[in-house]
């Protein structure tokens, strides 16, 4: 899960806004929140072979240069064909047309993400199926959560 706002808690700790947590399939926990929170979560959507627990406070994790100027990437997890990352788009950034083998899911955390199919403001969830094609860009800049390669 990804903490969009507030603080999520369980018996292993408190996870503030911007924290990425990946609990292996079959694990259990007792979720709570004292102040309330919004989390992005998909249960039972991981390979049973992926047993690595991951906790990343993205506020203190380094960014890496993206594939084109104006993009920065923060890898969060990868296993087999699946990858999860945050991607920061500077205003005016355009990415090349490409195909998503294994599909793609995007959640817009900040700003506005766009492609030739539409305009996606903060809070939008996008699901592009296996072999989908698009040319993404951001006129105003944005921050997105991206999961790829898991839709077969």
Backbone as CSV, one residue per row, in Angstrom:
resi,resn,N_x,N_y,N_z,CA_x,CA_y,CA_z,C_x,C_y,C_z
1,UNK,0.842,-1.190,0.000,0.000,0.000,0.000,0.876,1.238,0.000
2,UNK,0.269,2.351,-0.388,0.951,3.639,-0.397,0.086,4.603,0.404
3,UNK,0.686,5.286,1.376,-0.056,6.234,2.204,-0.139,7.572,1.459
4,UNK,-1.334,7.906,1.003,-1.555,9.139,0.242,-1.602,10.346,1.174
5,UNK,-2.281,10.198,2.311,-2.329,11.285,3.293,-2.608,10.704,4.675
6,UNK,-2.266,11.463,5.707,-2.469,11.014,7.075,-1.407,10.019,7.509
7,UNK,-1.710,9.258,8.555,-0.791,8.248,9.077,-1.536,6.937,9.275
8,UNK,-1.059,5.905,8.605,-1.586,4.549,8.736,-0.757,3.839,9.794
9,UNK,-1.366,2.949,10.557,-0.630,2.233,11.601,-1.029,0.764,11.626
10,UNK,-0.114,-0.055,12.099,-0.400,-1.443,12.448,0.559,-1.833,13.568
11,UNK,0.563,-3.087,13.950,1.398,-3.501,15.073,2.897,-3.399,14.785
12,UNK,3.272,-3.181,13.516,4.689,-3.048,13.166,5.164,-1.597,13.145
13,UNK,4.226,-0.641,13.200,4.649,0.748,13.213,3.623,1.709,12.658
14,UNK,4.043,2.977,12.573,3.244,4.052,11.986,3.870,4.419,10.648
15,UNK,3.026,4.671,9.651,3.489,4.960,8.300,2.860,6.275,7.847
16,UNK,3.687,7.303,7.734,3.195,8.639,7.392,2.962,8.776,5.890
17,UNK,2.355,9.884,5.518,2.083,10.194,4.122,3.353,10.024,3.292
18,UNK,3.225,9.337,2.160,4.369,9.104,1.290,5.102,7.805,1.554
19,UNK,4.639,7.004,2.502,5.306,5.731,2.795,4.723,4.616,1.930
20,UNK,5.620,3.803,1.363,5.245,2.627,0.580,5.514,1.395,1.429
21,UNK,4.510,0.537,1.577,4.648,-0.701,2.347,4.136,-1.850,1.490
22,UNK,4.917,-2.901,1.433,4.521,-4.098,0.697,4.636,-5.282,1.643
23,UNK,3.493,-5.842,2.009,3.445,-7.020,2.866,3.233,-8.250,1.990
24,UNK,3.984,-9.323,2.211,3.858,-10.517,1.364,2.469,-11.146,1.430
25,UNK,2.106,-11.844,0.360,0.860,-12.600,0.319,0.852,-13.575,1.495
26,UNK,-0.268,-13.626,2.206,-0.400,-14.521,3.346,-0.063,-13.882,4.679
27,UNK,0.558,-12.703,4.653,0.872,-12.019,5.910,-0.405,-11.382,6.462
28,UNK,-0.403,-11.109,7.753,-1.558,-10.472,8.383,-1.091,-9.288,9.221
29,UNK,-1.998,-8.348,9.426,-1.730,-7.222,10.313,-3.054,-6.631,10.756
30,UNK,-2.984,-5.779,11.758,-4.176,-5.135,12.297,-4.093,-3.641,11.988
31,UNK,-4.728,-3.205,10.886,-4.624,-1.805,10.483,-5.411,-0.868,11.389
32,UNK,-4.874,0.354,11.532,-5.559,1.391,12.296,-5.017,2.752,11.880
33,UNK,-5.647,3.790,12.384,-5.169,5.153,12.181,-5.799,6.031,13.254
34,UNK,-4.973,6.754,13.991,-5.484,7.622,15.052,-6.109,8.892,14.492
35,UNK,-5.531,9.442,13.440,-5.990,10.714,12.871,-6.744,10.543,11.558
36,UNK,-6.794,9.325,11.049,-7.385,9.070,9.743,-6.316,9.101,8.662
37,UNK,-6.581,8.425,7.569,-5.614,8.394,6.472,-6.311,7.955,5.192
38,UNK,-5.630,8.188,4.093,-6.042,7.665,2.794,-4.884,6.820,2.296
39,UNK,-5.181,5.558,1.946,-4.142,4.692,1.396,-4.589,4.156,0.041
40,UNK,-3.626,3.919,-0.816,-3.841,3.256,-2.091,-3.430,1.809,-1.862
41,UNK,-4.385,0.886,-1.981,-4.086,-0.515,-1.667,-4.833,-1.440,-2.621
42,UNK,-4.154,-2.512,-3.019,-4.771,-3.596,-3.781,-4.374,-4.884,-3.083
43,UNK,-5.336,-5.560,-2.518,-5.052,-6.786,-1.783,-4.939,-7.983,-2.723
44,UNK,-4.059,-8.906,-2.380,-3.886,-10.173,-3.091,-3.599,-9.973,-4.579
45,UNK,-2.825,-8.965,-4.905,-2.489,-8.668,-6.297,-1.013,-8.914,-6.592
46,UNK,-0.356,-9.724,-5.768,1.073,-9.973,-5.934,1.321,-11.461,-6.124
47,UNK,2.461,-11.770,-6.673,2.872,-13.157,-6.840,3.124,-13.787,-5.471
48,UNK,2.623,-14.996,-5.235,2.898,-15.679,-3.964,4.390,-15.941,-3.743
49,UNK,5.164,-15.958,-4.822,6.610,-16.159,-4.704,7.333,-14.908,-4.205
50,UNK,6.675,-13.770,-4.277,7.286,-12.509,-3.845,7.048,-12.342,-2.347
51,UNK,8.009,-12.750,-1.546,7.851,-12.766,-0.093,8.641,-11.668,0.621
52,UNK,9.186,-10.725,-0.131,9.968,-9.646,0.472,9.040,-8.577,1.054
53,UNK,9.217,-8.245,2.323,8.493,-7.118,2.923,9.291,-5.855,2.627
54,UNK,8.611,-4.810,2.202,9.260,-3.556,1.833,8.592,-2.417,2.584
55,UNK,9.392,-1.519,3.164,8.888,-0.285,3.765,9.831,0.831,3.328
56,UNK,9.300,1.814,2.587,10.111,2.932,2.098,9.417,4.240,2.438
57,UNK,10.106,5.098,3.176,9.637,6.462,3.422,10.144,7.296,2.253
58,UNK,9.275,7.584,1.298,9.711,8.244,0.067,10.204,9.673,0.290
59,UNK,9.878,10.263,1.428,10.381,11.612,1.731,11.889,11.597,1.973
60,UNK,12.445,10.422,2.280,13.874,10.305,2.579,14.565,9.289,1.679
61,UNK,14.025,9.054,0.503,14.566,8.067,-0.433,15.029,8.804,-1.690
62,UNK,16.147,8.425,-2.281,16.689,9.184,-3.409,15.913,8.999,-4.719
63,UNK,15.921,10.055,-5.509,15.378,10.031,-6.863,16.502,9.689,-7.829
64,UNK,16.136,9.079,-8.966,17.085,8.762,-10.029,16.634,9.460,-11.303
65,UNK,17.577,9.775,-12.197,17.179,10.378,-13.470,16.269,9.434,-14.255
66,UNK,15.268,9.992,-14.922,14.368,9.200,-15.757,14.951,8.978,-17.140
67,UNK,14.177,8.338,-18.007,14.642,8.016,-19.353,14.658,9.219,-20.287
68,UNK,13.925,10.272,-19.935,13.956,11.509,-20.722,14.166,12.679,-19.772
69,UNK,14.675,13.781,-20.312,14.871,14.981,-19.499,13.527,15.441,-18.939
70,UNK,13.521,15.810,-17.667,12.298,16.263,-17.017,11.612,15.196,-16.186
71,UNK,12.125,13.963,-16.236,11.573,12.876,-15.427,12.557,12.464,-14.348
72,UNK,12.036,12.191,-13.155,12.802,11.573,-12.080,12.010,10.362,-11.607
73,UNK,12.724,9.290,-11.278,12.088,8.033,-10.901,12.589,7.589,-9.533
74,UNK,11.676,7.076,-8.716,12.031,6.474,-7.437,11.507,5.032,-7.449
75,UNK,12.363,4.058,-7.804,11.922,2.666,-7.777,11.545,2.255,-6.352
76,UNK,10.416,1.561,-6.224,9.944,1.119,-4.916,10.047,-0.394,-4.749
77,UNK,9.802,-1.138,-5.827,9.876,-2.599,-5.749,9.829,-3.187,-7.152
78,UNK,10.476,-4.321,-7.333,10.318,-5.084,-8.569,10.461,-6.566,-8.255
79,UNK,9.693,-7.364,-8.974,9.743,-8.820,-8.850,9.214,-9.407,-10.151
80,UNK,10.004,-10.286,-10.760,9.627,-10.894,-12.024,9.338,-9.777,-13.039
81,UNK,8.134,-9.716,-13.606,7.820,-8.679,-14.600,7.199,-7.426,-13.989
82,UNK,6.897,-7.456,-12.697,6.233,-6.334,-12.028,7.233,-5.299,-11.519
83,UNK,6.916,-4.024,-11.728,7.713,-2.919,-11.181,6.782,-1.874,-10.592
84,UNK,7.208,-1.279,-9.472,6.448,-0.211,-8.820,7.397,0.960,-8.601
85,UNK,6.947,2.174,-8.924,7.806,3.352,-8.778,6.965,4.609,-8.628
86,UNK,7.598,5.647,-8.092,7.060,6.997,-8.189,7.777,7.653,-9.356
87,UNK,7.054,8.471,-10.119,7.658,9.192,-11.238,7.254,10.657,-11.130
88,UNK,8.267,11.514,-11.087,8.051,12.960,-10.995,8.262,13.570,-12.385
89,UNK,7.253,14.288,-12.869,7.276,14.932,-14.183,7.410,16.442,-14.001
90,UNK,8.434,17.026,-14.569,8.563,18.483,-14.591,7.572,19.040,-15.614
91,UNK,7.127,20.294,-15.455,6.214,20.885,-16.434,6.788,20.811,-17.850
92,UNK,5.933,20.435,-18.808,6.324,20.381,-20.209,7.023,19.099,-20.638
93,UNK,7.138,18.122,-19.760,7.827,16.877,-20.102,6.935,15.986,-20.966
94,UNK,7.539,15.429,-22.024,6.853,14.496,-22.918,7.682,13.218,-22.995
95,UNK,7.035,12.073,-22.843,7.703,10.775,-22.958,7.373,10.180,-24.322
96,UNK,8.258,9.351,-24.837,8.035,8.762,-26.156,6.850,7.784,-26.142
97,UNK,6.256,7.603,-27.309,5.175,6.626,-27.476,5.735,5.243,-27.143
98,UNK,4.971,4.472,-26.358,5.460,3.153,-25.958,4.299,2.207,-25.663
99,UNK,4.632,0.921,-25.621,3.670,-0.149,-25.366,3.912,-0.724,-23.983
100,UNK,2.839,-1.017,-23.275,2.941,-1.604,-21.936,2.677,-3.101,-21.983
101,UNK,3.750,-3.867,-22.066,3.613,-5.315,-21.981,3.364,-5.660,-20.519
102,UNK,2.264,-6.317,-20.252,1.887,-6.610,-18.873,1.046,-5.518,-18.245
103,UNK,0.669,-4.516,-19.034,-0.217,-3.474,-18.540,0.436,-2.475,-17.603
104,UNK,-0.393,-1.550,-17.133,0.091,-0.457,-16.283,-1.079,0.091,-15.475
105,UNK,-0.800,0.435,-14.222,-1.755,1.170,-13.399,-1.054,2.414,-12.878
106,UNK,-1.767,3.539,-12.909,-1.215,4.825,-12.479,-2.197,5.464,-11.508
107,UNK,-1.660,6.049,-10.443,-2.455,6.881,-9.550,-1.774,8.246,-9.515
108,UNK,-2.524,9.297,-9.830,-1.963,10.650,-9.869,-1.981,11.223,-8.455
109,UNK,-0.787,11.388,-7.885,-0.639,11.893,-6.517,-0.684,13.417,-6.449
110,UNK,-0.092,14.072,-7.431,-0.051,15.544,-7.481,-0.091,15.981,-8.935
111,UNK,-0.656,17.154,-9.194,-0.624,17.735,-10.523,-1.576,17.073,-11.499
112,UNK,-1.226,17.180,-12.796,-2.062,16.645,-13.874,-1.189,15.844,-14.838
113,UNK,-1.545,14.579,-15.043,-0.891,13.670,-15.983,-1.773,13.596,-17.221
114,UNK,-1.170,13.478,-18.406,-1.961,13.458,-19.632,-1.392,12.468,-20.637
115,UNK,-2.241,12.047,-21.561,-1.821,11.345,-22.762,-2.866,11.641,-23.831
116,UNK,-2.737,11.017,-24.993,-3.669,11.316,-26.077,-5.086,10.812,-25.792
117,UNK,-5.255,10.027,-24.754,-6.571,9.495,-24.402,-7.316,10.347,-23.375
118,UNK,-6.596,11.257,-22.691,-7.286,12.060,-21.698,-6.375,12.864,-20.798
119,UNK,-7.007,13.591,-19.884,-6.337,14.420,-18.883,-6.729,13.877,-17.519
120,UNK,-5.721,13.653,-16.653,-5.938,12.952,-15.394,-5.422,13.792,-14.227
121,UNK,-6.304,14.475,-13.516,-5.884,15.307,-12.384,-5.591,14.474,-11.135
122,UNK,-5.069,15.137,-10.129,-4.772,14.517,-8.836,-5.952,13.665,-8.373
123,UNK,-5.651,12.455,-7.905,-6.677,11.547,-7.416,-7.216,10.584,-8.458
124,UNK,-6.762,10.695,-9.699,-7.232,9.817,-10.768,-6.456,8.503,-10.768
125,UNK,-7.172,7.396,-10.956,-6.565,6.076,-11.116,-6.781,5.652,-12.561
126,UNK,-5.706,5.218,-13.225,-5.743,4.816,-14.630,-5.283,3.367,-14.712
127,UNK,-5.989,2.554,-15.492,-5.580,1.165,-15.714,-5.495,0.939,-17.213
128,UNK,-4.272,0.746,-17.702,-4.031,0.481,-19.113,-3.731,-1.005,-19.282
129,UNK,-4.484,-1.714,-20.128,-4.327,-3.159,-20.246,-3.033,-3.578,-20.947
130,UNK,-2.767,-4.877,-20.906,-1.627,-5.470,-21.596,-1.609,-5.010,-23.058
131,UNK,-0.453,-4.630,-23.536,-0.205,-4.187,-24.916,-0.829,-2.835,-25.252
132,UNK,-1.262,-2.075,-24.257,-1.781,-0.732,-24.523,-0.633,0.179,-24.952
133,UNK,-0.973,1.189,-25.738,0.016,2.116,-26.292,-0.425,3.542,-25.975
134,UNK,0.535,4.381,-25.565,0.215,5.796,-25.367,1.485,6.640,-25.397
135,UNK,1.274,7.957,-25.470,2.350,8.948,-25.439,2.051,9.900,-24.280
136,UNK,2.573,9.606,-23.084,2.252,10.430,-21.912,3.038,11.736,-21.862
137,UNK,2.431,12.722,-21.184,3.081,14.018,-20.993,2.437,14.722,-19.809
138,UNK,3.060,15.810,-19.393,2.460,16.657,-18.361,2.798,18.106,-18.670
139,UNK,1.780,18.897,-18.978,1.984,20.322,-19.252,2.371,21.079,-17.990
140,UNK,1.737,20.720,-16.862,1.929,21.484,-15.621,2.828,20.797,-14.603
141,UNK,3.225,19.550,-14.880,4.020,18.775,-13.930,3.120,17.904,-13.076
142,UNK,3.657,16.784,-12.609,2.870,15.885,-11.772,3.772,14.884,-11.062
143,UNK,3.181,14.191,-10.112,3.817,13.084,-9.412,2.850,11.918,-9.500
144,UNK,3.332,10.776,-10.040,2.468,9.615,-10.196,3.073,8.379,-9.539
145,UNK,2.194,7.511,-9.073,2.536,6.173,-8.582,2.254,5.245,-9.751
146,UNK,3.223,4.420,-10.138,3.084,3.571,-11.321,3.416,2.124,-10.987
147,UNK,2.544,1.229,-11.413,2.794,-0.212,-11.292,2.656,-0.802,-12.688
148,UNK,3.679,-1.519,-13.161,3.669,-2.065,-14.513,3.993,-3.558,-14.513
149,UNK,3.589,-4.219,-15.616,3.989,-5.593,-15.867,3.242,-6.660,-15.108
150,UNK,2.134,-6.342,-14.477,1.441,-7.292,-13.605,0.056,-7.703,-14.108
151,UNK,-0.362,-7.179,-15.256,-1.723,-7.435,-15.722,-1.816,-8.527,-16.789
152,UNK,-0.679,-9.125,-17.141,-0.688,-10.262,-18.073,-1.181,-9.938,-19.381
